[in-house]
Amino acid sequence: MPFPRLTKLQVKEYSEVLDKRTRKQKALFHIEGVRLFEEFSSSGWEAEWIAVDTPFLEAHPQAAEFLKKKFGASTWLASSLDIKKLSDTEHAQGIVAAIRKPAAIDENGRASLGNVLILDQIADPGNLGTMLRSADWFGVDHVYLSPSCAEAFSPKAVRATMGSIFRLHIVENASLRTTIETLLKKKYTVLAADMHGEKIPPKMLAPWALIIGSEAHGLSDEVRSAPIQLMAIEKYGRGESLNAAVSCGILLHALTRS
């Protein structure tokens, strides 16, 4: 047996990572499945615990040796039933883990953070995770989330990132007004998506910060009162609106190209 067996007491304790309050108190988040685990294992982040079942090890014969070598002290063998108890999805994939969130880094002294994404009142974790994935694709490493955003490290949001969560510096519960003011002092161009904004600038010198607001409520008053530029995606058809995550991807592409 390559790993010690998970006890019933551990299953009960470890399943608490699915609870938002516990994740916040212990600074952990939950991942499951091969894709997310592969992204994690190459990230340099640390695992609190990893649980696998026998069918997973049989389907991935090299995984046992890899886990034993790199994560032996934190890996446990669980029954398939216990894996389901530790899973957030209907069809568990045989591997789940609790990952330690990285410590916050004070980067106020840096002249530039590269291009920045700011999310304002994004309530849907799937949309939020998709935006984080898009940020990673377009080389935006720093993302700021307002207090009213969904939890970036919730299981659904993490799954939607498809592993991008491990390559981003994410600041949750950020004061957007303070963030915008700090970026403006650093000579950033701060733009926000708005249906009544101007056309996307054909030329945009970096660094820039893009703000995406809620589909239901748009930009918050806190953001609207700041000295920012509003821009809109040009409409060619008859649709009433775009999904926030789709808008985010379009604007990130346009700004990166310019």
N, C-alpha and C positions, 0 to 999 in steps of 0.2 A: 504494500500500500504506500504510494508516494507521499501522501499527506495525512495528517491526523483528521479524524472524523469530527464534524461539527456537532456539537451537543444541542439538545433542545433549548437549553438556557441561552446559548449563543444565537440560535435562530431567532429567538424572541428579542434578544438585545439588538442583533444586527438588522432586523426588519424595521427598527425605529428610524433608520436612515431614510425611509420613505416618508417620514413625517417632517413637514417644513420646520417646525419648531426645533426638533432634534438636529436637523441639518445646520441650522443657524447656531445653536448652542455649541455643537461640536466641530463646526467649520468643516463639515464633510459634504460630499454629494455622491449620488448613486449612478453607476453605469452598469450596463449589461450588454451582452452580445459581443461577437468576435470583432466587428468593425471598431467599436468604441474602445475595446480593450487593446487592440493593436495601436490605436492612436495614443492611448494612455501610456503604453509600455515604451514608446519612443519619445515621450514628452519630458521625462525627468521628474515628473510629479510623483508623489508618494501615495501608496495605498495603505489604508487602515486595516483592511482585510479583503481577501478574495475568496470566493467560494465557487467550486466547480463540481459537476457530477460525473459519474463514470461514463455515460454516453458521450459527453463532450470530450473527455480524454480519449475515448476510443475513436471518435471521429477526427480528432486532431492529435495524432500520436506524438508530434514534436512539441506539443504544448506542455505536456507533463514535465519534460526535461527543462524547457525554458522557464516554466513557473518555479520549479525546484531550484534552479540556478539563480534566478533574479529575485523571486518573491517567496522563497521557501518558508521564511519565518512568518509570513502573513497569509499563507494559502491553506485552505481547508477543503476537505472532501465532504460533499453534502449529498443527500439523496435527491432524486429529481423532484420529489414532493416538497422538500425544504427549499430547493432552488426556486420553485414556484412561489413559495411564501416570501422569498426575498426579492421577487421580481415585480416590476411595475407594469409588465405587459401581459397580454393573454397567453402568448406563446413564448415561454421562457426558452433561452438559447443555451442553457447549461453553464453559463459563467456570469457571475455578478460580482460587483466590488463596491466598496466605499472608498472614495478618493479624498485625500486631504486638500482643502482649498489652499492655494498659495497665500502667503502673508501679503498684506497690502504694502505697496511701495509708494513712498512720497516722491513724486516726480515734478513737483512745482518748480524746482530749480532748473529743470531742463529747458533749454531755449525752444525746442520743438519736440513734439511727440510723434511727428509724422502726421499724416491725415487722420482725422478723428470722426467717429460716428457717435451721435448723441440720440438716445431714444427717449421719447417723451410720452408717458402714459400708454405704453404698449402693453395691453392687458392679456393678450393671448400668448401663452408660452410657445406654441408652435410657430407663430409668426415671429416672435422674438428670436427663437433659435435659428430660424431661417435667415433673419437679418444678420445674426452673428456669423453664420456660414458665408453669407455674401461679403461681409466685411473682410473675412479671411481671404476669400477669393481675390478681392481687389486690393489686397495689401494694406488694409486698415487694421492696425494692431491695437488701438486704444478705443474702447467703447464706454460711454457713460450712460447710466440708466437713472431715470428719475425715480423717486420713492414710490410712485404709483405704477411703475412697470411691474410686469410679472417677474417672478424669481428666475434669474438667469441660470441658476444651478438646479432647478427642478428637473426631475427625470424626463419630462416631456420636452422641455427646452433643450436639455443636453442632447437627447436623441436627435432633435431637429438640427442641431449643429453638425451632425455627422463627424464629430471629432474636432471641429474647429475651436471648440471651447478650450482646448489645450494649447492653442497658439495665440490666444488673445489676452490682453490685459483689460479686465472688466471692473469698472467701478460702479457698484450698486448704491442706491439711495443717495445719489449725488445731488447737490444743490445746483440745478441747471443754470440759474442766474449767475452764481459764483463761477461755475465752469466756463460759461460764455465770456464773462468779464476777464477771466484769466487768459483765455485763448486770444481775445482781442488785444490784450496787452502784449502778447507774444506775436502780434502781427498776423494772426490768422484771419482769413476770410470766413465768416460764419454764415452759412446759408440754411434755410429751412424750407421743406417742401410744403407748398400751399397752393390750392387750386386757383387762387386769385393772384399768384405771384407772377414775376416776369419770366421770360423764356430763359432756358438754361444758358449761361454765358458761354460763347464759343471758345473763349480763352480763359483759363483759370490757373493762376499761378499758385503752386503749393506754398505753404500748407493751408489746407481748408478743413472746415468742420461742417458736417452735414447733420441736420436735425430732422428726424422723422417723428411725426406726431400720431396720435391715436386715430384710427379710422372713424370711430364714432364721434369723437370730440375735437379732433384736430389738434392744433398746438395749444398748450396751456397758456394762461395769461402771463405766467412767469416768463415764458419764452417770447411771447408776442411783445411784451413791454421792453425787451432787450433790443439794442441797436444791431439788428441782423438783416440780411437780405432774404426776401421771399422769392422762391422760384417754383415754376409749375412745369409739369410734363405736358408737352403739346398734345392736344387731342385731335385725332383724325376721324374717329367714328362717332357712334352715338351712345356709347357707354356712359353711365352716370359717374362712376368712380373706379379707382384701381385699389386692389388689395395693398395694404401698407407694405408688406414684404416685397411685393412686385415693384412698387414705386421705389423702395429702397434700392433694389438691385439695378433698376434703370438709371437712377440718379448716380449711384456709385460708379457705374460704367461710364456715364457721360462725363462726370467730373474727373475720373481717372484718365480718360482719353484726352481731355482738354489740357 
